Amino acid sequence: MHRLRALIFDVDGTLADTERDAHRVAFNLAFEEFSLPFRWDVPTYGKYLKITGGKERLRGFLNDHPQYPQLSDAEIRQIHQRKTALYGEIIAAGVAPLRPGVARLLDAAQAAGLRLAIATTTTPDNVSALLQSTLGAGAWERFDYIGAGDIVPHKKPAPDIYQHVLAQLQLSPAECLALEDSENGLRSALGADLAVVITQTEYTADQDFSGALRVLDHLGEVGQPGTVLAGTEAGQKRVVDLPTLEEWFVRGSNRSV
């Protein structure tokens, strides 16, 4: 039987709830700077959030709205680059704190000697901005490996980013647990044969999380427990600590929720 040796975290929606009030706002500011005749309200952004990757998200929106300027790939890259800079400014202002239980779990994993990694399709600059804002200087070095951005050919739900991170860690899927918030992230991790725990968000609450070990609203803190939404303990309040994750991991035969 394999023991748990590493936790692999998604970023947006998992480490922090960044999408509605950070990424979406940064996109809209960039659209305004480039004099584009549209803005993304909360429901619209939620719809296109199902497309993984900011550049791909904007392309998908334009494909669905031929009445708007049909930008070239180079123009989309330029807009996305500016959006990334604006996102960094927003995050630096403290708009997106870590979700409940994340900092506690990171500390516990480090103390226990578990390895930590990140598997995300957001840009390295975005990851750096969030980690510095929430965990302080040197936060990047807390992770054994950070896989981010266009480092792999295909973004989530393809398994490429998780396969890449596993290769860099030199660990097997049977030794690692992924933490995600979305169906695309879940499919990506499952495609790499990883066990997955989901902490859903406002944007992902209606998605299909079949195959996850557990689905929760958040990991919980003392005095603010999370709720198990799907899995063996559905309906229970939990402060998810490292022993809990290890128990779920070992009992991975109960993956389907």
Beta strands, then each sheet from edge to edge (+ up, - down):
strand 1: 6-9
strand 2: 115-119
strand 3: 145-147
strand 4: 176-180
strand 5: 195-199
strand 6: 214-216
strand 7: 226-230
strand 8: 237-238
sheet 1: 3+ 2+ 1+ 4+ 5+ 6+ 7- 8+
end
